[in-house]
Every structure is written in C-alpha cells, then in structure tokens.
Amino acid sequence: MSTNISYRFDKEIPLKAWLVLLHECEYNDWWTERNAEASLSYAYMVITAWDNQRVVGTVTIKSDQVNFATIDDLVVRQNYQKKGIGSALMNAAINKIRELKVKHVQLFPIPGRETFFTRFGFVIQNHATVMDLKADDVE
C-alpha cells in the first residue's frame, strides 16, 4: 500500500471503480450502475482519493452552488482508514464549499460517527428531526 495518495476533483471518475469502492465498503451496497449514475449526475462534485490506479476514498458534495450544500458518501477503504484520507477528503470538500460562499452546509452521519465530523465544525442539531418516506410508499 502506497502512502502517495492523489486526489481528483471531478465527476468524471470511472463509474465501475467508484461503485466497487462503495460496495466493498458496504456503503450503498445495493446500488446498481443506474443509482451511481444518478448520484453523479445530481452531485456538484465528487472528490476521490487514489493510490496509483485504485480509488481508495470518496466524498460527494451536493449543492445548488448558492444556497445549500450537503456533504455525503464519505467512504474510505478499511485498510486505508486512520491514515488521514477521510480528513483530507472532508477538508477538501469544505474548502470547495467555502469557495462557493455557501453558508448552509449539512451532512447526515451514520449514528456513532458524529464525533469525527465535529472536528470540522459540524454540530448536532438537537431541535431537528430527519424523516424519510418509507420506500414502499413510493411508486
């Protein structure tokens, strides 16, 4: 495993490599190529971390580039975790959002992982509730 990680800032990543990363990390492992294509199409930017030709981490920024941004899909391969890649991806995402001057930035962490995101200035909104429409109610 190389310690020379490079970063890409675009949505033109190899779809299959991105999908394999997500599946191998058991994140959105139910996604098909159609789901991945839709996510890339909706995203403002995808930042990926590469060890030579292998994608080892990713984070997605969804934004209208004026009013809001959501940081989503922060994923790092297990054997690359605890090496600063997740932090580098988060810092890169936050810097890109700051360049846009977007003030309202959110993320929805997996329960138990909130502490990681507080290091970047995120706070838990105790007065907010997230609600989902049950998938079987959508036709």
C-alpha positions, 0 to 999 in steps of 0.5 A: 500500500502506497502512502502517495495518495492523489486526489481528483476533483471531478465527476468524471471518475470511472463509474465501475471503480467508484461503485466497487469502492462503495460496495466493498465498503458496504456503503450503498451496497445495493446500488446498481450502475443506474443509482451511481449514475444518478448520484453523479449526475445530481452531485456538484462534485465528487472528490476521490482519493487514489493510490496509483490506479485504485480509488481508495476514498470518496466524498460527494458534495451536493449543492445548488452552488448558492444556497445549500450544500450537503456533504455525503458518501464519505467512504474510505477503504478499511485498510486505508482508514486512520491514515488521514484520507477521510480528513483530507477528503472532508477538508477538501470538500469544505474548502470547495464549499467555502469557495462557493460562499455557501453558508448552509452546509449539512451532512447526515452521519451514520449514528456513532460517527458524529464525533469525527465530523465535529472536528470540522465544525459540524454540530448536532442539531438537537431541535431537528428531526430527519424523516424519510418516506418509507420506500414502499410508499413510493411508486 
